Structure formats: structure tokens, C-alpha cells
Amino acid sequence: MTTDAPASALQLLSLVTEGGQLEVSLVNAPVPEPRDDQVVVKVLATPINPSDLGLLLGAADASTARASQRDGLPVVTAEIPSAGMRAMTGRIGEPMPVGNEGAGVVVKAGASPAAKALLGKTVAMLGGAMYAQYRCLGVAQCMLLPDGTDPKDGASCFVNPLTSLSMTETMRREGHSALVHTAAASNLGQMLVKICAKDGIPLVNIVRSGAQADLLRGIGAKHVCDSTAATFMADLTAALVETGATIAFDAIGGGKLSGQILSCMEAAAVKRMKTYSRYGSDTFKQVYIYGGLDTAPTTLNRNFGFSWALSGWLLTPFLQKIGADETQRLRSRVVAELTTTFASHYSHEISLADVLSPAVMAGYNKRATGEKYLVRPHAR
């Protein structure tokens, strides 16, 4: 079953060349015919998430970006430092589509009943290659949105909502009762504040400015610690004593923050000890790094005993671990609270061509808190 859709449409590709350059381009790509269990979606809104930038820009130095054209379509190139090229070797010569998630309207459907049921419906999508005007993907990669939903409201309903929900799920499954979150004034962080308030979970928010602290307190956050304050370590320890948080999710990654969190968790645990131990407390402390806003080495000052762990955490492996039924439960909550708990706010709306503008690229590559870009693939 079909409706109007072109034979080809614009798609964004990111390429690393043998000569040490990044090339981001727009191309006219064929719009596939859907298989039985697939649909074709007219992509109407797709966000630029930090996780998208790793594929979009790779290790390139965005300050060297320069614009040109090929076949009448924009191209931007940038230099990749030699150190960055070592991490990009697996990508050399392979044009890669970009964009983790998005939302739009189903314009073609395969023969299966599940596919046909989505024809003409607004859906959210997860599955990559969203920086395109049309996307062909499996029914299972789509989430039906309520009638009348603005695609803008559904564009970011996978990555940040499911990540924030999965953090609280991880907390519960691993036996913790409160949690810590860094870069907490982000869209994701604001969602987590609302989830924890609704679910009665004590949450310690770590931010990087007084303005960010005020923002979170304005939406109801109780425990907010500014990592730039002279009293940060004392403030964080006091919040951990009050909440009992022993698990943290760190979006910063590099630098000393993860170690500082472990140190303060240990200090809070020691305050509860009745007898001294030269090995520190026996309270287990877990920090998960789930982002890389700071690409410097992670520095640990080992003053937090021996009962601790520092490891990575990603959404997709967690969802695979909990299985389809539990994942669907989380997805259903996202849909139910789409314009409240899981509302995303955008500071800029741009076209596909704008993504390739060096000036615009400099803006979204700052990854600044409070600045989130939404791509409108059919905008001019």
C-alpha cells in the first residue's frame, strides 16, 4: 500500500578520507520500496544529539570546516588531526548515514498487517540514517504516536527519554536507592529530574554553573551541586549523606569528576561507619560513564576504598539485556508522558543544508547546555 513519495530524496552522509579529511555531504539517494514488514517514513523532525556528533563529525577539527558544492548540493570538509585518524581507521572510505532518531509520517507500507496499520500515521523512529528526507525501516523500529502529535514533540522520544528511564531501572536492578547525574541541566537531565520527582527517587544533580543550578531548582530539583564552586566537594558529600546515593551516571567522562564522585560517596559512607577500617567502607559505589563531553583522560585519585566500580554504560545494550517486554513498558511510558515528563526543548531549527554550514556547525558542536538543534529535513 502506498501514497505519494519520490523515487529519490536528500540524505546526509559523513565520510572519512584516506587523506585525513572529514567530508559531510548531501546526496540524492533512492527511496527504497518497503518489504512486507517495513514502512517508508517522511522524516519531518530529527534532533542533533551528542551521540550523533560522534558519527557526524568524528574526530575532525570543526574549526577547519570549509564549504563547497558538488552537483549543486552542499559539501563541507574539515581536517582530522593525526591522533584522531587513529580512531577513524575503520571508517575510511565508507560514506555513513547519520541521525539516531526522528519522527514523521508513514507514506508507504509493506504488505504485513502491522505495516499497513501505520500508513498515514505519525511515528517516532530509532535506527540511524535519520538525517534524510525519507527513511525506510522495520515496523519494530517505529513507535506509534497519538493522533495529532506534532512530529517535533516526537522527534526526541527515544534516546533521551529511554536513557533517563533506563538509568532509574539500572539503579533499581542493581540494588541502589538513589542516584547522581552529571551535566544535569541538559534536556536528558531535566527529564531525569521529573522522573525522579514523580517516582520518589532521591537525585543528586551535578552542574557546571550557577545558572544551570537555578534552572534545575526552578523545575523542582532538591539537590544541585555546582562543580565550579569552591565548596563543591563538601556540597556533594552533604547531598550524598542525605540521599544515600551510591550510583552515578556521568556524561562528562574525562577529567576528575568521576573520581570526585567516588571520593564523596566514600566520605558519605565513612560517616555511617561505626568502626574504622584501613580498607575503607564496605559500601559498594558505582559510577557509569555514558558520555564524553570531556575527551581528556579520566583521572582517579584512589581515596575511596576498595568497594567500587567505574565502567561504561550505553542505552542499547541495556535494552537488549532487559528484553522486548520491559523495553515496551518503558516506551509506553514515554508516549504517555510525551509532552510533560519527556518534553524536549529546542533552541534552533535548521534544514539539512544548514547542518553543513560551517557557522551552524560551530554552534551545534559546542554541545552547550540549553542549546539543542532540531533538523527539519524538508525545510529550505
SEROGU-760859 format. One record per residue (C-alpha): residue number from 0; residue in three letters; z, y, x. Coordinates in nm, 2 decimals. Example, Ala and Ser with C-alpha at 12.3 -4.5 7.8 and 13.67 -1.06 7.14 Angstrom:
<r 0, Ala, <0.78, -0.45, 1.23>>
<r 1, Ser, <0.71, -0.11, 1.37>>
***
This chain:
<r 0, Met, <0.00, 0.00, 0.00>>
<r 1, Thr, <-0.10, 0.33, 0.15>>
<r 2, Thr, <-0.12, 0.71, 0.09>>
<r 3, Asp, <-0.28, 0.98, 0.30>>
<r 4, Ala, <-0.24, 0.95, 0.67>>
<r 5, Pro, <-0.47, 1.04, 0.96>>
<r 6, Ala, <-0.63, 0.79, 1.20>>
<r 7, Ser, <-0.47, 0.97, 1.49>>
<r 8, Ala, <-0.19, 1.23, 1.54>>
<r 9, Leu, <0.01, 1.41, 1.81>>
<r 10, Gln, <0.26, 1.22, 2.03>>
<r 11, Leu, <0.46, 1.33, 2.33>>
<r 12, Leu, <0.46, 1.13, 2.65>>
<r 13, Ser, <0.66, 1.15, 2.97>>
<r 14, Leu, <0.51, 1.02, 3.29>>
<r 15, Val, <0.64, 0.99, 3.65>>
<r 16, Thr, <0.36, 1.01, 3.90>>
<r 17, Glu, <0.33, 0.84, 4.24>>
<r 18, Gly, <0.33, 1.18, 4.40>>
<r 19, Gly, <0.68, 1.27, 4.28>>
<r 20, Gln, <0.60, 1.47, 3.97>>
<r 21, Leu, <0.70, 1.46, 3.61>>
<r 22, Glu, <0.42, 1.51, 3.36>>
<r 23, Val, <0.51, 1.57, 3.00>>
<r 24, Ser, <0.20, 1.59, 2.77>>
<r 25, Leu, <0.09, 1.59, 2.41>>
<r 26, Val, <-0.19, 1.34, 2.33>>
<r 27, Asn, <-0.38, 1.23, 2.02>>
<r 28, Ala, <-0.26, 0.88, 1.96>>
<r 29, Pro, <-0.38, 0.63, 1.70>>
<r 30, Val, <-0.17, 0.59, 1.39>>
<r 31, Pro, <-0.13, 0.21, 1.35>>
<r 32, Glu, <-0.17, 0.01, 1.03>>
<r 33, Pro, <0.17, -0.13, 0.94>>
<r 34, Arg, <0.23, -0.50, 0.95>>
<r 35, Asp, <0.39, -0.67, 0.65>>
<r 36, Asp, <0.75, -0.57, 0.74>>
<r 37, Gln, <0.66, -0.22, 0.87>>
<r 38, Val, <0.61, 0.13, 0.74>>
<r 39, Val, <0.44, 0.44, 0.87>>
<r 40, Val, <0.67, 0.75, 0.85>>
<r 41, Lys, <0.55, 1.11, 0.86>>
<r 42, Val, <0.81, 1.25, 1.11>>
<r 43, Leu, <0.95, 1.57, 0.98>>
<r 44, Ala, <1.25, 1.63, 1.19>>
<r 45, Thr, <1.38, 1.48, 1.52>>
<r 46, Pro, <1.66, 1.61, 1.74>>
<r 47, Ile, <1.68, 1.66, 2.12>>
<r 48, Asn, <2.00, 1.46, 2.22>>
<r 49, Pro, <2.14, 1.44, 2.57>>
<r 50, Ser, <2.03, 1.08, 2.57>>
<r 51, Asp, <1.67, 1.19, 2.50>>
<r 52, Leu, <1.67, 1.42, 2.81>>
<r 53, Gly, <1.71, 1.13, 3.05>>
<r 54, Leu, <1.37, 0.99, 2.94>>
<r 55, Leu, <1.20, 1.32, 2.86>>
<r 56, Leu, <1.28, 1.49, 3.19>>
<r 57, Gly, <1.41, 1.21, 3.41>>
<r 58, Ala, <1.53, 1.33, 3.75>>
<r 59, Ala, <1.29, 1.63, 3.75>>
<r 60, Asp, <1.39, 1.98, 3.86>>
<r 61, Ala, <1.32, 2.17, 3.53>>
<r 62, Ser, <1.33, 2.50, 3.72>>
<r 63, Thr, <0.99, 2.40, 3.88>>
<r 64, Ala, <0.82, 2.34, 3.54>>
<r 65, Arg, <0.48, 2.49, 3.50>>
<r 66, Ala, <0.25, 2.48, 3.20>>
<r 67, Ser, <-0.12, 2.39, 3.18>>
<r 68, Gln, <-0.36, 2.22, 2.93>>
<r 69, Arg, <-0.56, 1.90, 2.91>>
<r 70, Asp, <-0.82, 1.85, 2.64>>
<r 71, Gly, <-0.69, 2.16, 2.46>>
<r 72, Leu, <-0.33, 2.02, 2.45>>
<r 73, Pro, <-0.03, 2.14, 2.64>>
<r 74, Val, <0.09, 1.97, 2.96>>
<r 75, Val, <0.40, 2.06, 3.17>>
<r 76, Thr, <0.46, 1.93, 3.52>>
<r 77, Ala, <0.78, 1.96, 3.73>>
<r 78, Glu, <0.88, 1.84, 4.08>>
<r 79, Ile, <1.11, 1.54, 4.12>>
<r 80, Pro, <1.33, 1.56, 4.43>>
<r 81, Ser, <1.30, 1.27, 4.67>>
<r 82, Ala, <1.65, 1.15, 4.59>>
<r 83, Gly, <1.57, 1.15, 4.22>>
<r 84, Met, <1.25, 0.95, 4.28>>
<r 85, Arg, <1.45, 0.65, 4.39>>
<r 86, Ala, <1.59, 0.62, 4.04>>
<r 87, Met, <1.25, 0.67, 3.88>>
<r 88, Thr, <1.05, 0.39, 4.06>>
<r 89, Gly, <1.05, 0.17, 3.75>>
<r 90, Arg, <0.87, 0.44, 3.55>>
<r 91, Ile, <0.60, 0.53, 3.80>>
<r 92, Gly, <0.25, 0.54, 3.63>>
<r 93, Glu, <0.38, 0.45, 3.28>>
<r 94, Pro, <0.34, 0.71, 3.01>>
<r 95, Met, <0.66, 0.67, 2.80>>
<r 96, Pro, <0.71, 0.80, 2.44>>
<r 97, Val, <1.03, 0.99, 2.38>>
<r 98, Gly, <1.28, 1.06, 2.10>>
<r 99, Asn, <1.55, 0.82, 1.99>>
<r 100, Glu, <1.59, 0.92, 1.62>>
<r 101, Gly, <1.44, 1.12, 1.34>>
<r 102, Ala, <1.37, 1.15, 0.97>>
<r 103, Gly, <1.07, 1.17, 0.75>>
<r 104, Val, <0.88, 1.04, 0.45>>
<r 105, Val, <0.72, 0.69, 0.44>>
<r 106, Val, <0.34, 0.73, 0.38>>
<r 107, Lys, <0.22, 0.38, 0.44>>
<r 108, Ala, <0.39, 0.05, 0.38>>
<r 109, Gly, <0.32, -0.31, 0.47>>
<r 110, Ala, <0.29, -0.60, 0.22>>
<r 111, Ser, <0.65, -0.71, 0.21>>
<r 112, Pro, <0.87, -0.61, -0.09>>
<r 113, Ala, <1.11, -0.43, 0.14>>
<r 114, Ala, <0.84, -0.22, 0.29>>
<r 115, Lys, <0.68, -0.14, -0.04>>
<r 116, Ala, <1.02, -0.02, -0.17>>
<r 117, Leu, <1.03, 0.25, 0.09>>
<r 118, Leu, <0.69, 0.41, 0.01>>
<r 119, Gly, <0.73, 0.77, -0.07>>
<r 120, Lys, <1.10, 0.77, 0.02>>
<r 121, Thr, <1.28, 0.98, 0.28>>
<r 122, Val, <1.43, 0.77, 0.56>>
<r 123, Ala, <1.62, 0.81, 0.88>>
<r 124, Met, <1.48, 0.62, 1.18>>
<r 125, Leu, <1.61, 0.48, 1.50>>
<r 126, Gly, <1.38, 0.31, 1.75>>
<r 127, Gly, <1.23, 0.56, 2.00>>
<r 128, Ala, <0.90, 0.74, 2.01>>
<r 129, Met, <1.01, 0.99, 1.75>>
<r 130, Tyr, <0.85, 1.30, 1.92>>
<r 131, Ala, <0.54, 1.23, 1.73>>
<r 132, Gln, <0.38, 1.33, 1.40>>
<r 133, Tyr, <0.38, 0.97, 1.27>>
<r 134, Arg, <0.58, 0.67, 1.36>>
<r 135, Cys, <0.51, 0.30, 1.27>>
<r 136, Leu, <0.82, 0.09, 1.28>>
<r 137, Gly, <1.01, -0.20, 1.12>>
<r 138, Val, <1.19, -0.17, 0.79>>
<r 139, Ala, <1.51, -0.27, 0.96>>
<r 140, Gln, <1.49, 0.04, 1.18>>
<r 141, Cys, <1.49, 0.27, 0.87>>
<r 142, Met, <1.78, 0.39, 0.67>>
<r 143, Leu, <1.70, 0.50, 0.31>>
<r 144, Leu, <1.84, 0.84, 0.24>>
<r 145, Pro, <1.94, 0.96, -0.11>>
<r 146, Asp, <1.67, 1.12, -0.32>>
<r 147, Gly, <1.63, 1.49, -0.24>>
<r 148, Thr, <1.78, 1.47, 0.11>>
<r 149, Asp, <1.63, 1.73, 0.35>>
<r 150, Pro, <1.49, 1.54, 0.65>>
<r 151, Lys, <1.67, 1.80, 0.86>>
<r 152, Asp, <2.00, 1.66, 0.73>>
<r 153, Gly, <1.89, 1.30, 0.81>>
<r 154, Ala, <1.74, 1.36, 1.15>>
<r 155, Ser, <2.06, 1.31, 1.35>>
<r 156, Cys, <2.23, 1.04, 1.13>>
<r 157, Phe, <2.21, 0.76, 1.38>>
<r 158, Val, <2.30, 0.85, 1.74>>
<r 159, Asn, <2.60, 1.09, 1.70>>
<r 160, Pro, <2.74, 0.96, 1.37>>
<r 161, Leu, <2.73, 0.59, 1.47>>
<r 162, Thr, <2.86, 0.67, 1.82>>
<r 163, Ser, <3.16, 0.86, 1.68>>
<r 164, Leu, <3.23, 0.59, 1.42>>
<r 165, Ser, <3.19, 0.32, 1.69>>
<r 166, Met, <3.44, 0.50, 1.91>>
<r 167, Thr, <3.71, 0.46, 1.65>>
<r 168, Glu, <3.60, 0.10, 1.58>>
<r 169, Thr, <3.63, 0.02, 1.95>>
<r 170, Met, <3.98, 0.18, 1.96>>
<r 171, Arg, <4.10, -0.04, 1.67>>
<r 172, Arg, <3.94, -0.36, 1.80>>
<r 173, Glu, <4.09, -0.32, 2.15>>
<r 174, Gly, <4.44, -0.26, 2.01>>
<r 175, His, <4.48, 0.12, 2.07>>
<r 176, Ser, <4.61, 0.36, 1.80>>
<r 177, Ala, <4.49, 0.70, 1.92>>
<r 178, Leu, <4.21, 0.83, 2.14>>
<r 179, Val, <4.09, 1.10, 2.38>>
<r 180, His, <3.74, 1.26, 2.37>>
<r 181, Thr, <3.58, 1.49, 2.63>>
<r 182, Ala, <3.31, 1.75, 2.57>>
<r 183, Ala, <3.48, 1.76, 2.24>>
<r 184, Ala, <3.32, 2.07, 2.09>>
<r 185, Ser, <2.98, 1.90, 2.07>>
<r 186, Asn, <2.82, 1.80, 1.74>>
<r 187, Leu, <2.94, 1.45, 1.81>>
<r 188, Gly, <3.29, 1.58, 1.90>>
<r 189, Gln, <3.31, 1.78, 1.57>>
<r 190, Met, <3.22, 1.46, 1.38>>
<r 191, Leu, <3.49, 1.27, 1.56>>
<r 192, Val, <3.75, 1.54, 1.46>>
<r 193, Lys, <3.65, 1.50, 1.10>>
<r 194, Ile, <3.65, 1.12, 1.11>>
<r 195, Cys, <4.00, 1.10, 1.28>>
<r 196, Ala, <4.14, 1.36, 1.03>>
<r 197, Lys, <4.01, 1.15, 0.74>>
<r 198, Asp, <4.12, 0.82, 0.88>>
<r 199, Gly, <4.46, 0.93, 1.01>>
<r 200, Ile, <4.38, 0.87, 1.38>>
<r 201, Pro, <4.56, 1.09, 1.64>>
<r 202, Leu, <4.29, 1.25, 1.85>>
<r 203, Val, <4.32, 1.45, 2.18>>
<r 204, Asn, <4.02, 1.68, 2.23>>
<r 205, Ile, <3.93, 1.80, 2.58>>
<r 206, Val, <3.70, 2.11, 2.60>>
<r 207, Arg, <3.58, 2.34, 2.87>>
<r 208, Ser, <3.66, 2.69, 2.74>>
<r 209, Gly, <3.89, 2.88, 2.51>>
<r 210, Ala, <3.61, 2.95, 2.27>>
<r 211, Gln, <3.55, 2.58, 2.23>>
<r 212, Ala, <3.92, 2.52, 2.17>>
<r 213, Asp, <3.92, 2.78, 1.90>>
<r 214, Leu, <3.61, 2.62, 1.74>>
<r 215, Leu, <3.78, 2.28, 1.71>>
<r 216, Arg, <4.11, 2.42, 1.59>>
<r 217, Gly, <3.90, 2.60, 1.32>>
<r 218, Ile, <3.79, 2.27, 1.18>>
<r 219, Gly, <4.13, 2.12, 1.18>>
<r 220, Ala, <4.18, 1.97, 1.53>>
<r 221, Lys, <4.55, 1.95, 1.62>>
<r 222, His, <4.55, 1.85, 1.99>>
<r 223, Val, <4.30, 2.05, 2.20>>
<r 224, Cys, <4.32, 2.08, 2.58>>
<r 225, Asp, <4.11, 2.32, 2.79>>
<r 226, Ser, <4.02, 2.16, 3.12>>
<r 227, Thr, <3.97, 2.50, 3.28>>
<r 228, Ala, <4.32, 2.62, 3.20>>
<r 229, Ala, <4.59, 2.62, 3.48>>
<r 230, Thr, <4.82, 2.42, 3.25>>
<r 231, Phe, <4.56, 2.15, 3.17>>
<r 232, Met, <4.73, 1.85, 3.32>>
<r 233, Ala, <5.07, 1.94, 3.16>>
<r 234, Asp, <4.90, 2.02, 2.83>>
<r 235, Leu, <4.71, 1.69, 2.83>>
<r 236, Thr, <5.02, 1.49, 2.93>>
<r 237, Ala, <5.22, 1.65, 2.64>>
<r 238, Ala, <4.94, 1.56, 2.39>>
<r 239, Leu, <4.93, 1.21, 2.52>>
<r 240, Val, <5.31, 1.18, 2.48>>
<r 241, Glu, <5.28, 1.30, 2.12>>
<r 242, Thr, <4.99, 1.09, 2.02>>
<r 243, Gly, <5.03, 0.78, 2.23>>
<r 244, Ala, <4.66, 0.77, 2.31>>
<r 245, Thr, <4.56, 0.51, 2.57>>
<r 246, Ile, <4.18, 0.50, 2.53>>
<r 247, Ala, <3.94, 0.78, 2.61>>
<r 248, Phe, <3.56, 0.83, 2.58>>
<r 249, Asp, <3.43, 1.06, 2.85>>
<r 250, Ala, <3.09, 1.23, 2.81>>
<r 251, Ile, <3.12, 1.42, 3.14>>
<r 252, Gly, <3.11, 1.11, 3.37>>
<r 253, Gly, <3.11, 1.28, 3.71>>
<r 254, Gly, <3.38, 1.47, 3.89>>
<r 255, Lys, <3.76, 1.42, 3.85>>
<r 256, Leu, <3.81, 1.43, 3.47>>
<r 257, Ser, <3.82, 1.05, 3.41>>
<r 258, Gly, <4.08, 1.02, 3.68>>
<r 259, Gln, <4.28, 1.31, 3.54>>
<r 260, Ile, <4.29, 1.14, 3.20>>
<r 261, Leu, <4.42, 0.81, 3.35>>
<r 262, Ser, <4.68, 1.01, 3.55>>
<r 263, Cys, <4.81, 1.18, 3.24>>
<r 264, Met, <4.81, 0.86, 3.04>>
<r 265, Glu, <5.02, 0.71, 3.31>>
<r 266, Ala, <5.25, 1.01, 3.32>>
<r 267, Ala, <5.30, 0.98, 2.94>>
<r 268, Ala, <5.36, 0.61, 2.97>>
<r 269, Val, <5.62, 0.65, 3.25>>
<r 270, Lys, <5.81, 0.89, 3.03>>
<r 271, Arg, <5.86, 0.60, 2.79>>
<r 272, Met, <5.98, 0.35, 3.06>>
<r 273, Lys, <6.34, 0.25, 3.07>>
<r 274, Thr, <6.33, 0.11, 3.43>>
<r 275, Tyr, <6.14, 0.21, 3.74>>
<r 276, Ser, <5.86, 0.00, 3.87>>
<r 277, Arg, <5.68, 0.07, 4.20>>
<r 278, Tyr, <5.36, -0.07, 4.03>>
<r 279, Gly, <5.37, 0.20, 3.76>>
<r 280, Ser, <5.38, 0.14, 3.39>>
<r 281, Asp, <5.25, -0.18, 3.23>>
<r 282, Thr, <5.08, 0.03, 2.96>>
<r 283, Phe, <4.71, -0.05, 2.97>>
<r 284, Lys, <4.49, 0.26, 2.99>>
<r 285, Gln, <4.11, 0.25, 2.93>>
<r 286, Val, <3.86, 0.52, 3.00>>
<r 287, Tyr, <3.50, 0.47, 2.89>>
<r 288, Ile, <3.22, 0.68, 3.03>>
<r 289, Tyr, <2.94, 0.72, 2.78>>
<r 290, Gly, <2.75, 1.02, 2.91>>
<r 291, Gly, <2.65, 1.20, 3.23>>
<r 292, Leu, <2.69, 1.58, 3.17>>
<r 293, Asp, <2.81, 1.59, 3.53>>
<r 294, Thr, <2.59, 1.39, 3.77>>
<r 295, Ala, <2.83, 1.42, 4.06>>
<r 296, Pro, <3.02, 1.11, 4.18>>
<r 297, Thr, <3.32, 1.00, 3.97>>
<r 298, Thr, <3.63, 1.07, 4.17>>
<r 299, Leu, <3.96, 0.88, 4.11>>
<r 300, Asn, <4.29, 0.97, 4.27>>
<r 301, Arg, <4.48, 0.64, 4.23>>
<r 302, Asn, <4.81, 0.76, 4.10>>
<r 303, Phe, <4.80, 0.58, 3.76>>
<r 304, Gly, <4.95, 0.24, 3.84>>
<r 305, Phe, <4.76, -0.09, 3.81>>
<r 306, Ser, <4.71, -0.14, 3.44>>
<r 307, Trp, <4.39, 0.05, 3.38>>
<r 308, Ala, <4.01, 0.02, 3.35>>
<r 309, Leu, <3.72, 0.26, 3.39>>
<r 310, Ser, <3.39, 0.13, 3.26>>
<r 311, Gly, <3.07, 0.23, 3.08>>
<r 312, Trp, <3.01, 0.23, 2.71>>
<r 313, Leu, <2.69, 0.26, 2.51>>
<r 314, Leu, <2.63, 0.25, 2.13>>
<r 315, Thr, <2.35, -0.01, 2.11>>
<r 316, Pro, <2.54, -0.29, 2.29>>
<r 317, Phe, <2.85, -0.22, 2.08>>
<r 318, Leu, <2.65, -0.25, 1.76>>
<r 319, Gln, <2.49, -0.58, 1.88>>
<r 320, Lys, <2.84, -0.71, 1.95>>
<r 321, Ile, <2.98, -0.64, 1.61>>
<r 322, Gly, <2.68, -0.77, 1.43>>
<r 323, Ala, <2.45, -0.67, 1.14>>
<r 324, Asp, <2.71, -0.67, 0.86>>
<r 325, Glu, <2.95, -0.45, 1.04>>
<r 326, Thr, <2.67, -0.22, 1.16>>
<r 327, Gln, <2.55, -0.18, 0.80>>
<r 328, Arg, <2.91, -0.09, 0.69>>
<r 329, Leu, <2.90, 0.20, 0.94>>
<r 330, Arg, <2.55, 0.30, 0.84>>
<r 331, Ser, <2.66, 0.31, 0.47>>
<r 332, Arg, <2.95, 0.54, 0.55>>
<r 333, Val, <2.71, 0.78, 0.74>>
<r 334, Val, <2.48, 0.80, 0.43>>
<r 335, Ala, <2.78, 0.86, 0.20>>
<r 336, Glu, <2.91, 1.15, 0.42>>
<r 337, Leu, <2.58, 1.28, 0.55>>
<r 338, Thr, <2.63, 1.64, 0.46>>
<r 339, Thr, <3.01, 1.65, 0.52>>
<r 340, Thr, <3.16, 1.45, 0.80>>
<r 341, Phe, <2.83, 1.38, 0.97>>
<r 342, Ala, <2.65, 1.71, 0.92>>
<r 343, Ser, <2.46, 1.83, 1.23>>
<r 344, His, <2.41, 2.19, 1.30>>
<r 345, Tyr, <2.10, 2.32, 1.49>>
<r 346, Ser, <2.07, 2.64, 1.69>>
<r 347, His, <1.69, 2.62, 1.74>>
<r 348, Glu, <1.40, 2.46, 1.55>>
<r 349, Ile, <1.09, 2.41, 1.77>>
<r 350, Ser, <0.74, 2.25, 1.75>>
<r 351, Leu, <0.61, 1.96, 1.96>>
<r 352, Ala, <0.42, 2.22, 2.17>>
<r 353, Asp, <0.74, 2.42, 2.22>>
<r 354, Val, <0.90, 2.11, 2.38>>
<r 355, Leu, <0.65, 2.16, 2.66>>
<r 356, Ser, <0.72, 2.53, 2.71>>
<r 357, Pro, <0.90, 2.59, 3.04>>
<r 358, Ala, <1.11, 2.86, 2.88>>
<r 359, Val, <1.21, 2.65, 2.59>>
<r 360, Met, <1.27, 2.35, 2.82>>
<r 361, Ala, <1.52, 2.56, 3.03>>
<r 362, Gly, <1.71, 2.62, 2.71>>
<r 363, Tyr, <1.75, 2.27, 2.58>>
<r 364, Asn, <1.80, 2.13, 2.93>>
<r 365, Lys, <2.12, 2.34, 2.96>>
<r 366, Arg, <2.29, 2.10, 2.72>>
<r 367, Ala, <2.51, 2.38, 2.62>>
<r 368, Thr, <2.78, 2.32, 2.36>>
<r 369, Gly, <2.68, 2.47, 2.03>>
<r 370, Glu, <2.31, 2.47, 2.11>>
<r 371, Lys, <2.12, 2.18, 1.96>>
<r 372, Tyr, <1.75, 2.17, 1.92>>
<r 373, Leu, <1.56, 2.02, 1.63>>
<r 374, Val, <1.19, 1.93, 1.68>>
<r 375, Arg, <0.96, 1.98, 1.38>>
<r 376, Pro, <0.66, 1.77, 1.47>>
<r 377, His, <0.42, 1.92, 1.21>>
<r 378, Ala, <0.52, 2.29, 1.29>>
<r 379, Arg, <0.27, 2.50, 1.47>>
***
